[in-house]
């Protein structure tokens, strides 16, 4: 059977030419195009993503090796199209189209997200396919353009599940000023569950080399950092998620100075002094984060000025049930005394 006679899955077609991909490349928006087609698009003076129409601050083309491999496998099947693949991919594409549709109601989209969640839980092998069809950048866009808390919580649950496969490049769309503003507003006004999920989101992108610049941008946003440190200070159900996010952001040295300026030392000291044995793992992480920021003079000054600073470190030194926290506390005391 000739290639032209085969039913080419939508996933394997370039959105511009509608032909089978020959050299698939992915933009920062997460959309994939055939290299020749997107290069022609740029040659005409266009500086946007053809599908999402987002302005491209980074026009880099990243080879989509996974998609190329899938196409090669498909072409090598003795020119026979596997009906099982179509049976799997077509419902996923239908769900994506529903989420994209402005005509679909909020209730319909909530049901679609629930169906996607069930699908990912029951068949984890579908997650790479959902990533290939561009679901991650779509749900991030929906999250930042939506004001319904329940919908936002469902979207974040879906985003975190998709991120578990470690493909973060498309999340760099958040570097755009308007999207970063929407992200911060969501964190400021979101429910406890939204704040906790966004802390997990920050933790994940901080660990990826693909989103290092994005992590740095978040670490320079004073409004976001102020709210994040506030989660630690106010000792609520969101405190431990806040500590995880702060610890992740501190992987970048440039973020530490900004966090100290927003009161991180006082937040960590307050948490450690109020923590109980059942919270020892988070207290140890808080102490390890404090040890990191004490590598800066400003961090040392803030700890010495804080009335409970040295007391918190001493408390952790003698917390024999938590070796890791005790070691960080001892190192911290050595640095400031």
PyMOL commands that set and color helices and strands:
alter all, ss='L'
color gray80, all
select helices_A, chain A and resi 3-5+10-12+35-43+65-75+83-100+106-122+124-132+135-144+149-163+169-175+177-189+192-206+209-218+222-233+239-249+253-261+264-274+277-293+297-305+309-317+323-336
alter helices_A, ss='H'
color red, helices_A
select strands_A, chain A and resi 24-26+32-34+62-63
alter strands_A, ss='S'
color yellow, strands_A
deselect
rebuild
show_as cartoon
